[in-house]
Amino acid sequence: MKLAIGMLCVVFGSLALAGDAPRPQARNPHLPVIQKHLKGGDLDRAEAELRAAQAWKENTSVDLGQISILQGILSTLSANDEEAKAAFRRALALDPQAQLPEAANEKVRAMFEQARADARSAVPEGTATKGQSSGRNLPAEMEQQWVKGDLKSAETLLEVAGAQPGLSDWESGQVNLLQAMQGNLRSLQEKKEPAYYRSAADDLEASEARLGEETSQVQLPEAAAAQVLSLRTSMLVVCGMLRLQSGEEKRAVASFRKALALNPRARLPAVATAKMRRAFEEAKGKPR
Protein backbone atom coordinates (compact mmCIF):
# COMPACT_ATOMS: atom_id res chain seq x y z
CA MET A 1 0.00 0.00 0.00
CA LYS A 2 3.04 2.23 -0.24
CA LEU A 3 1.78 4.26 -3.21
CA ALA A 4 -1.67 4.72 -1.70
CA ILE A 5 -0.19 6.04 1.52
CA GLY A 6 1.95 8.43 -0.51
CA MET A 7 -1.17 9.65 -2.31
CA LEU A 8 -2.77 10.87 0.92
CA CYS A 9 -1.26 14.34 0.62
CA VAL A 10 -2.63 14.58 -2.92
CA VAL A 11 -6.09 13.46 -1.83
CA PHE A 12 -6.41 15.91 1.01
CA GLY A 13 -4.75 18.83 -0.76
CA SER A 14 -7.00 18.49 -3.78
CA LEU A 15 -10.12 18.69 -1.65
CA ALA A 16 -8.95 22.15 -0.51
CA LEU A 17 -9.10 21.16 3.12
CA ALA A 18 -7.88 23.36 5.94
CA GLY A 19 -4.29 22.27 6.37
CA ASP A 20 -2.89 25.30 8.15
CA ALA A 21 -4.81 24.85 11.38
CA PRO A 22 -2.69 23.58 14.28
CA ARG A 23 -3.07 19.83 14.70
CA PRO A 24 -4.40 18.63 18.08
CA GLN A 25 -2.12 16.85 20.49
CA ALA A 26 -2.06 13.09 20.95
CA ARG A 27 -4.32 11.92 23.78
CA ASN A 28 -3.60 8.20 24.00
CA PRO A 29 -2.54 7.57 27.64
CA HIS A 30 -0.33 4.63 26.63
CA LEU A 31 2.08 6.74 24.55
CA PRO A 32 4.19 8.22 27.38
CA VAL A 33 4.38 4.78 28.99
CA ILE A 34 5.77 3.29 25.75
CA GLN A 35 8.38 6.04 25.57
CA LYS A 36 9.37 5.37 29.19
CA HIS A 37 9.88 1.65 28.49
CA LEU A 38 11.83 2.37 25.30
CA LYS A 39 14.09 4.81 27.13
CA GLY A 40 14.70 2.17 29.79
CA GLY A 41 15.45 -0.48 27.18
CA ASP A 42 12.52 -2.68 28.19
CA LEU A 43 11.33 -3.71 24.72
CA ASP A 44 8.95 -6.42 25.93
CA ARG A 45 6.96 -4.00 28.06
CA ALA A 46 7.09 -1.38 25.32
CA GLU A 47 5.62 -3.88 22.85
CA ALA A 48 2.84 -4.88 25.25
CA GLU A 49 1.99 -1.23 25.86
CA LEU A 50 2.07 -0.58 22.11
CA ARG A 51 -0.61 -3.23 21.59
CA ALA A 52 -2.72 -1.53 24.26
CA ALA A 53 -2.21 1.84 22.52
CA GLN A 54 -3.31 0.39 19.18
CA ALA A 55 -6.45 -1.07 20.73
CA TRP A 56 -7.43 2.20 22.46
CA LYS A 57 -10.86 3.10 21.09
CA GLU A 58 -10.39 6.89 20.93
CA ASN A 59 -7.32 7.04 18.69
CA THR A 60 -7.24 10.03 16.35
CA SER A 61 -4.93 10.38 13.36
CA VAL A 62 -2.50 12.22 15.65
CA ASP A 63 -2.48 9.31 18.08
CA LEU A 64 -2.03 6.86 15.22
CA GLY A 65 0.86 8.90 13.90
CA GLN A 66 2.61 8.81 17.28
CA ILE A 67 1.88 5.09 17.59
CA SER A 68 3.48 4.55 14.19
CA ILE A 69 6.60 6.48 15.24
CA LEU A 70 6.95 4.39 18.39
CA GLN A 71 6.21 1.17 16.49
CA GLY A 72 8.92 2.09 14.00
CA ILE A 73 11.42 2.70 16.78
CA LEU A 74 10.55 -0.58 18.48
CA SER A 75 10.75 -2.50 15.20
CA THR A 76 14.14 -0.96 14.37
CA LEU A 77 15.51 -1.89 17.78
CA SER A 78 14.12 -5.41 17.27
CA ALA A 79 15.79 -5.64 13.82
CA ASN A 80 12.46 -5.81 11.96
CA ASP A 81 13.55 -3.37 9.28
CA GLU A 82 10.64 -3.80 6.86
CA GLU A 83 8.10 -3.39 9.63
CA ALA A 84 9.98 -0.31 10.83
CA LYS A 85 9.94 1.30 7.39
CA ALA A 86 6.21 0.62 7.02
CA ALA A 87 5.48 2.16 10.42
CA PHE A 88 7.57 5.27 9.73
CA ARG A 89 5.93 5.61 6.30
CA ARG A 90 2.49 5.63 7.96
CA ALA A 91 3.63 8.27 10.43
CA LEU A 92 4.93 10.51 7.64
CA ALA A 93 1.74 10.05 5.61
CA LEU A 94 -0.25 11.29 8.59
CA ASP A 95 2.18 14.12 9.30
CA PRO A 96 4.89 14.88 6.69
CA GLN A 97 6.66 17.02 9.31
CA ALA A 98 6.79 14.22 11.89
CA GLN A 99 9.95 14.08 13.97
CA LEU A 100 11.59 11.42 16.11
CA PRO A 101 12.02 11.80 19.88
CA GLU A 102 15.39 13.33 20.80
CA ALA A 103 16.49 10.07 22.43
CA ALA A 104 16.29 8.10 19.14
CA ASN A 105 19.62 6.52 18.24
CA GLU A 106 21.48 6.78 14.93
CA LYS A 107 20.14 3.50 13.56
CA VAL A 108 16.55 4.61 14.19
CA ARG A 109 17.23 8.01 12.63
CA ALA A 110 18.76 6.44 9.53
CA MET A 111 15.73 4.17 9.11
CA PHE A 112 13.38 7.12 9.60
CA GLU A 113 15.13 9.28 7.03
CA GLN A 114 15.06 6.40 4.56
CA ALA A 115 11.30 6.17 5.07
CA ARG A 116 11.01 9.93 4.54
CA ALA A 117 12.94 9.62 1.25
CA ASP A 118 10.70 6.74 0.18
CA ALA A 119 7.60 8.80 1.00
CA ARG A 120 8.80 11.70 -1.15
CA SER A 121 9.27 9.39 -4.12
CA ALA A 122 6.07 7.40 -3.57
CA VAL A 123 3.96 9.60 -5.85
CA PRO A 124 5.41 9.83 -9.37
CA GLU A 125 5.27 13.20 -11.08
CA GLY A 126 2.20 13.53 -13.23
CA THR A 127 0.23 10.94 -11.23
CA ALA A 128 -2.58 13.40 -10.68
CA THR A 129 -3.80 16.51 -12.42
CA LYS A 130 -5.86 19.52 -11.45
CA GLY A 131 -8.88 18.53 -13.54
CA GLN A 132 -12.49 18.89 -12.43
CA SER A 133 -14.12 16.01 -10.59
CA SER A 134 -16.75 14.14 -12.61
CA GLY A 135 -18.86 13.47 -9.51
CA ARG A 136 -18.76 9.73 -10.22
CA ASN A 137 -18.88 7.58 -7.08
CA LEU A 138 -16.12 5.15 -7.98
CA PRO A 139 -15.79 3.75 -4.44
CA ALA A 140 -19.48 2.74 -4.49
CA GLU A 141 -19.04 1.10 -7.90
CA MET A 142 -16.05 -0.84 -6.60
CA GLU A 143 -17.98 -1.98 -3.54
CA GLN A 144 -20.66 -3.43 -5.81
CA GLN A 145 -18.07 -5.44 -7.74
CA TRP A 146 -16.41 -6.65 -4.53
CA VAL A 147 -19.73 -7.75 -3.06
CA LYS A 148 -20.40 -9.72 -6.24
CA GLY A 149 -17.00 -11.33 -5.86
CA ASP A 150 -15.81 -10.28 -9.29
CA LEU A 151 -12.29 -9.04 -8.57
CA LYS A 152 -11.36 -9.21 -12.23
CA SER A 153 -14.17 -6.85 -13.24
CA ALA A 154 -13.24 -4.59 -10.33
CA GLU A 155 -9.65 -4.48 -11.55
CA THR A 156 -10.79 -3.62 -15.08
CA LEU A 157 -13.08 -0.91 -13.71
CA LEU A 158 -10.15 0.66 -11.89
CA GLU A 159 -7.87 0.46 -14.92
CA VAL A 160 -10.44 2.21 -17.11
CA ALA A 161 -11.18 4.85 -14.46
CA GLY A 162 -7.50 5.56 -13.91
CA ALA A 163 -6.85 5.94 -17.63
CA GLN A 164 -9.47 8.66 -18.09
CA PRO A 165 -7.96 12.01 -19.17
CA GLY A 166 -8.26 15.07 -16.96
CA LEU A 167 -8.71 13.27 -13.63
CA SER A 168 -8.76 15.56 -10.63
CA ASP A 169 -6.24 15.02 -7.84
CA TRP A 170 -9.06 13.72 -5.66
CA GLU A 171 -10.11 11.16 -8.27
CA SER A 172 -6.52 10.04 -8.81
CA GLY A 173 -6.17 9.62 -5.07
CA GLN A 174 -9.32 7.52 -4.95
CA VAL A 175 -8.05 5.26 -7.72
CA ASN A 176 -4.79 4.65 -5.87
CA LEU A 177 -6.49 3.91 -2.55
CA LEU A 178 -8.97 1.59 -4.25
CA GLN A 179 -6.12 -0.18 -6.04
CA ALA A 180 -4.49 -0.76 -2.67
CA MET A 181 -7.72 -2.25 -1.29
CA GLN A 182 -8.09 -4.38 -4.41
CA GLY A 183 -4.63 -5.75 -3.63
CA ASN A 184 -5.66 -6.31 -0.01
CA LEU A 185 -8.65 -8.39 -1.09
CA ARG A 186 -6.49 -10.48 -3.41
CA SER A 187 -3.99 -11.02 -0.61
CA LEU A 188 -6.76 -12.48 1.55
CA GLN A 189 -6.97 -15.34 -0.94
CA GLU A 190 -3.27 -16.04 -0.48
CA LYS A 191 -1.33 -17.43 2.45
CA LYS A 192 0.73 -14.60 3.87
CA GLU A 193 2.23 -14.05 7.28
CA PRO A 194 0.00 -12.36 9.93
CA ALA A 195 2.45 -9.43 10.03
CA TYR A 196 1.67 -8.69 6.38
CA TYR A 197 -2.07 -8.37 7.05
CA ARG A 198 -1.46 -6.42 10.25
CA SER A 199 0.69 -3.87 8.43
CA ALA A 200 -1.88 -3.50 5.64
CA ALA A 201 -4.63 -3.00 8.22
CA ASP A 202 -2.53 -0.39 10.03
CA ASP A 203 -2.13 1.49 6.74
CA LEU A 204 -5.87 1.50 6.09
CA GLU A 205 -6.70 2.49 9.65
CA ALA A 206 -4.34 5.47 9.50
CA SER A 207 -5.60 6.53 6.08
CA GLU A 208 -9.26 6.33 7.09
CA ALA A 209 -8.67 8.24 10.32
CA ARG A 210 -7.03 11.15 8.56
CA LEU A 211 -9.57 11.15 5.75
CA GLY A 212 -12.41 11.29 8.28
CA GLU A 213 -10.86 14.05 10.35
CA GLU A 214 -9.79 16.24 7.45
CA THR A 215 -13.11 16.02 5.59
CA SER A 216 -15.04 16.86 8.77
CA GLN A 217 -13.44 20.32 8.75
CA VAL A 218 -15.12 21.57 5.57
CA GLN A 219 -18.46 21.56 3.83
CA LEU A 220 -17.99 19.19 0.90
CA PRO A 221 -20.09 19.22 -2.26
CA GLU A 222 -22.76 16.50 -2.23
CA ALA A 223 -20.94 14.31 -4.75
CA ALA A 224 -17.62 14.51 -2.87
CA ALA A 225 -19.36 13.79 0.45
CA ALA A 226 -20.92 10.64 -1.04
CA GLN A 227 -17.54 9.53 -2.38
CA VAL A 228 -15.88 10.08 0.99
CA LEU A 229 -18.60 8.09 2.78
CA SER A 230 -18.27 5.17 0.36
CA LEU A 231 -14.48 5.25 0.47
CA ARG A 232 -14.27 5.39 4.26
CA THR A 233 -16.81 2.60 4.64
CA SER A 234 -14.91 0.30 2.28
CA MET A 235 -11.61 1.13 3.98
CA LEU A 236 -13.01 0.16 7.37
CA VAL A 237 -14.61 -3.03 6.08
CA VAL A 238 -11.43 -4.19 4.36
CA CYS A 239 -9.42 -3.16 7.43
CA GLY A 240 -11.64 -5.39 9.57
CA MET A 241 -11.11 -8.32 7.22
CA LEU A 242 -7.34 -7.84 7.39
CA ARG A 243 -7.50 -7.67 11.18
CA LEU A 244 -9.27 -11.04 11.28
CA GLN A 245 -6.63 -12.51 8.99
CA SER A 246 -3.87 -11.25 11.28
CA GLY A 247 -5.58 -12.68 14.37
CA GLU A 248 -6.76 -9.36 15.82
CA GLU A 249 -10.40 -10.26 16.34
CA LYS A 250 -11.39 -7.49 18.76
CA ARG A 251 -9.90 -4.81 16.51
CA ALA A 252 -11.64 -6.39 13.52
CA VAL A 253 -15.04 -6.12 15.19
CA ALA A 254 -14.28 -2.52 16.18
CA SER A 255 -13.45 -1.68 12.55
CA PHE A 256 -16.67 -3.31 11.34
CA ARG A 257 -18.68 -1.39 13.94
CA LYS A 258 -17.19 1.89 12.81
CA ALA A 259 -18.03 1.05 9.19
CA LEU A 260 -21.63 0.23 10.12
CA ALA A 261 -21.92 3.41 12.17
CA LEU A 262 -20.93 5.37 9.07
CA ASN A 263 -23.15 3.36 6.76
CA PRO A 264 -25.60 0.83 8.24
CA ARG A 265 -25.90 -0.71 4.76
CA ALA A 266 -22.20 -1.56 4.59
CA ARG A 267 -21.56 -5.01 3.10
CA LEU A 268 -18.75 -7.53 3.12
CA PRO A 269 -16.95 -8.45 -0.11
CA ALA A 270 -17.67 -11.96 -1.35
CA VAL A 271 -14.11 -13.11 -0.53
CA ALA A 272 -14.91 -12.79 3.20
CA THR A 273 -14.47 -16.02 5.13
CA ALA A 274 -17.07 -17.53 7.46
CA LYS A 275 -15.10 -16.16 10.41
CA MET A 276 -15.19 -12.67 8.93
CA ARG A 277 -18.94 -12.93 8.38
CA ARG A 278 -19.49 -14.01 11.99
CA ALA A 279 -17.45 -11.05 13.22
CA PHE A 280 -19.42 -8.73 10.94
CA GLU A 281 -22.69 -10.03 12.38
CA GLU A 282 -21.31 -9.51 15.88
CA ALA A 283 -20.52 -5.90 14.92
CA LYS A 284 -24.17 -5.52 13.93
CA GLY A 285 -25.13 -6.60 17.44
CA LYS A 286 -26.31 -10.03 16.35
CA PRO A 287 -25.27 -13.20 18.21
CA ARG A 288 -22.79 -15.47 16.53
C-alpha positions in Angstrom: 0.0 0.0 0.0 3.0 2.2 -0.2 1.8 4.3 -3.2 -1.7 4.7 -1.7 -0.2 6.0 1.5 1.9 8.4 -0.5 -1.2 9.7 -2.3 -2.8 10.9 0.9 -1.3 14.3 0.6 -2.6 14.6 -2.9 -6.1 13.5 -1.8 -6.4 15.9 1.0 -4.7 18.8 -0.8 -7.0 18.5 -3.8 -10.1 18.7 -1.7 -8.9 22.1 -0.5 -9.1 21.2 3.1 -7.9 23.4 5.9 -4.3 22.3 6.4 -2.9 25.3 8.2 -4.8 24.8 11.4 -2.7 23.6 14.3 -3.1 19.8 14.7 -4.4 18.6 18.1 -2.1 16.9 20.5 -2.1 13.1 20.9 -4.3 11.9 23.8 -3.6 8.2 24.0 -2.5 7.6 27.6 -0.3 4.6 26.6 2.1 6.7 24.5 4.2 8.2 27.4 4.4 4.8 29.0 5.8 3.3 25.8 8.4 6.0 25.6 9.4 5.4 29.2 9.9 1.7 28.5 11.8 2.4 25.3 14.1 4.8 27.1 14.7 2.2 29.8 15.5 -0.5 27.2 12.5 -2.7 28.2 11.3 -3.7 24.7 8.9 -6.4 25.9 7.0 -4.0 28.1 7.1 -1.4 25.3 5.6 -3.9 22.9 2.8 -4.9 25.3 2.0 -1.2 25.9 2.1 -0.6 22.1 -0.6 -3.2 21.6 -2.7 -1.5 24.3 -2.2 1.8 22.5 -3.3 0.4 19.2 -6.5 -1.1 20.7 -7.4 2.2 22.5 -10.9 3.1 21.1 -10.4 6.9 20.9 -7.3 7.0 18.7 -7.2 10.0 16.4 -4.9 10.4 13.4 -2.5 12.2 15.7 -2.5 9.3 18.1 -2.0 6.9 15.2 0.9 8.9 13.9 2.6 8.8 17.3 1.9 5.1 17.6 3.5 4.5 14.2 6.6 6.5 15.2 6.9 4.4 18.4 6.2 1.2 16.5 8.9 2.1 14.0 11.4 2.7 16.8 10.5 -0.6 18.5 10.8 -2.5 15.2 14.1 -1.0 14.4 15.5 -1.9 17.8 14.1 -5.4 17.3 15.8 -5.6 13.8 12.5 -5.8 12.0 13.6 -3.4 9.3 10.6 -3.8 6.9 8.1 -3.4 9.6 10.0 -0.3 10.8 9.9 1.3 7.4 6.2 0.6 7.0 5.5 2.2 10.4 7.6 5.3 9.7 5.9 5.6 6.3 2.5 5.6 8.0 3.6 8.3 10.4 4.9 10.5 7.6 1.7 10.1 5.6 -0.3 11.3 8.6 2.2 14.1 9.3 4.9 14.9 6.7 6.7 17.0 9.3 6.8 14.2 11.9 10.0 14.1 14.0 11.6 11.4 16.1 12.0 11.8 19.9 15.4 13.3 20.8 16.5 10.1 22.4 16.3 8.1 19.1 19.6 6.5 18.2 21.5 6.8 14.9 20.1 3.5 13.6 16.6 4.6 14.2 17.2 8.0 12.6 18.8 6.4 9.5 15.7 4.2 9.1 13.4 7.1 9.6 15.1 9.3 7.0 15.1 6.4 4.6 11.3 6.2 5.1 11.0 9.9 4.5 12.9 9.6 1.3 10.7 6.7 0.2 7.6 8.8 1.0 8.8 11.7 -1.1 9.3 9.4 -4.1 6.1 7.4 -3.6 4.0 9.6 -5.8 5.4 9.8 -9.4 5.3 13.2 -11.1 2.2 13.5 -13.2 0.2 10.9 -11.2 -2.6 13.4 -10.7 -3.8 16.5 -12.4 -5.9 19.5 -11.5 -8.9 18.5 -13.5 -12.5 18.9 -12.4 -14.1 16.0 -10.6 -16.8 14.1 -12.6 -18.9 13.5 -9.5 -18.8 9.7 -10.2 -18.9 7.6 -7.1 -16.1 5.1 -8.0 -15.8 3.7 -4.4 -19.5 2.7 -4.5 -19.0 1.1 -7.9 -16.1 -0.8 -6.6 -18.0 -2.0 -3.5 -20.7 -3.4 -5.8 -18.1 -5.4 -7.7 -16.4 -6.6 -4.5 -19.7 -7.8 -3.1 -20.4 -9.7 -6.2 -17.0 -11.3 -5.9 -15.8 -10.3 -9.3 -12.3 -9.0 -8.6 -11.4 -9.2 -12.2 -14.2 -6.8 -13.2 -13.2 -4.6 -10.3 -9.7 -4.5 -11.6 -10.8 -3.6 -15.1 -13.1 -0.9 -13.7 -10.1 0.7 -11.9 -7.9 0.5 -14.9 -10.4 2.2 -17.1 -11.2 4.8 -14.5 -7.5 5.6 -13.9 -6.9 5.9 -17.6 -9.5 8.7 -18.1 -8.0 12.0 -19.2 -8.3 15.1 -17.0 -8.7 13.3 -13.6 -8.8 15.6 -10.6 -6.2 15.0 -7.8 -9.1 13.7 -5.7 -10.1 11.2 -8.3 -6.5 10.0 -8.8 -6.2 9.6 -5.1 -9.3 7.5 -5.0 -8.0 5.3 -7.7 -4.8 4.6 -5.9 -6.5 3.9 -2.6 -9.0 1.6 -4.3 -6.1 -0.2 -6.0 -4.5 -0.8 -2.7 -7.7 -2.2 -1.3 -8.1 -4.4 -4.4 -4.6 -5.7 -3.6 -5.7 -6.3 0.0 -8.6 -8.4 -1.1 -6.5 -10.5 -3.4 -4.0 -11.0 -0.6 -6.8 -12.5 1.6 -7.0 -15.3 -0.9 -3.3 -16.0 -0.5 -1.3 -17.4 2.5 0.7 -14.6 3.9 2.2 -14.1 7.3 0.0 -12.4 9.9 2.4 -9.4 10.0 1.7 -8.7 6.4 -2.1 -8.4 7.0 -1.5 -6.4 10.2 0.7 -3.9 8.4 -1.9 -3.5 5.6 -4.6 -3.0 8.2 -2.5 -0.4 10.0 -2.1 1.5 6.7 -5.9 1.5 6.1 -6.7 2.5 9.7 -4.3 5.5 9.5 -5.6 6.5 6.1 -9.3 6.3 7.1 -8.7 8.2 10.3 -7.0 11.1 8.6 -9.6 11.2 5.7 -12.4 11.3 8.3 -10.9 14.1 10.4 -9.8 16.2 7.4 -13.1 16.0 5.6 -15.0 16.9 8.8 -13.4 20.3 8.7 -15.1 21.6 5.6 -18.5 21.6 3.8 -18.0 19.2 0.9 -20.1 19.2 -2.3 -22.8 16.5 -2.2 -20.9 14.3 -4.8 -17.6 14.5 -2.9 -19.4 13.8 0.5 -20.9 10.6 -1.0 -17.5 9.5 -2.4 -15.9 10.1 1.0 -18.6 8.1 2.8 -18.3 5.2 0.4 -14.5 5.3 0.5 -14.3 5.4 4.3 -16.8 2.6 4.6 -14.9 0.3 2.3 -11.6 1.1 4.0 -13.0 0.2 7.4 -14.6 -3.0 6.1 -11.4 -4.2 4.4 -9.4 -3.2 7.4 -11.6 -5.4 9.6 -11.1 -8.3 7.2 -7.3 -7.8 7.4 -7.5 -7.7 11.2 -9.3 -11.0 11.3 -6.6 -12.5 9.0 -3.9 -11.3 11.3 -5.6 -12.7 14.4 -6.8 -9.4 15.8 -10.4 -10.3 16.3 -11.4 -7.5 18.8 -9.9 -4.8 16.5 -11.6 -6.4 13.5 -15.0 -6.1 15.2 -14.3 -2.5 16.2 -13.5 -1.7 12.6 -16.7 -3.3 11.3 -18.7 -1.4 13.9 -17.2 1.9 12.8 -18.0 1.0 9.2 -21.6 0.2 10.1 -21.9 3.4 12.2 -20.9 5.4 9.1 -23.2 3.4 6.8 -25.6 0.8 8.2 -25.9 -0.7 4.8 -22.2 -1.6 4.6 -21.6 -5.0 3.1 -18.8 -7.5 3.1 -17.0 -8.5 -0.1 -17.7 -12.0 -1.4 -14.1 -13.1 -0.5 -14.9 -12.8 3.2 -14.5 -16.0 5.1 -17.1 -17.5 7.5 -15.1 -16.2 10.4 -15.2 -12.7 8.9 -18.9 -12.9 8.4 -19.5 -14.0 12.0 -17.4 -11.0 13.2 -19.4 -8.7 10.9 -22.7 -10.0 12.4 -21.3 -9.5 15.9 -20.5 -5.9 14.9 -24.2 -5.5 13.9 -25.1 -6.6 17.4 -26.3 -10.0 16.4 -25.3 -13.2 18.2 -22.8 -15.5 16.5 
